Amino acid sequence: MTKEDYKQYWLSTSEEDLETAISLFNSGKYVWSLFVGHLTVEKLLKAFWVRDNESNFPPRTHDLNRIARDTDLIFTDEEKEFLAEVSSFNLEVRYPDYKKRFNEICTKDFADKYLNDIKELFECTRKKM
């Protein structure tokens, strides 16, 4: 596969994950919606990572700020804080002690706010490709 193929892989799966996150939200699966929302941003950032680095293989991490640091993208401090918050959704869903607590705070309104912010970040960042 070429560098362009790898970049397109990450972009297309990111777009698919955003659609999935929206579907999960619409079906009332708010926790999983935000988990997949995290994957949406992670894969988008990995597309930029591939674009901006010699290797076609981004680091095997779910830390959005760590991935973003090795791209040419510039994020504000507020956006970096948001990326850290979204990164936590990856842990919140995977581990029982986090998941129980996250289930309690992940209401429809909570998920709606974060999912809308994820969509906005996705759209703004995607345009930079």
Secondary structure, 3 states (H helix, E strand, C coil): CCHHHHHHHHHHHHHHHHHHHHHHHHCCCHHHHHHHHHHHHHHHHHHHHHHHCCCCCCCCCCCHHHHHHCCCCCCCHHHHHHHHHHHHHHHHHHCHHHHHHHHHHCCHHHHHHHHHHHHHHHHHHHCCC
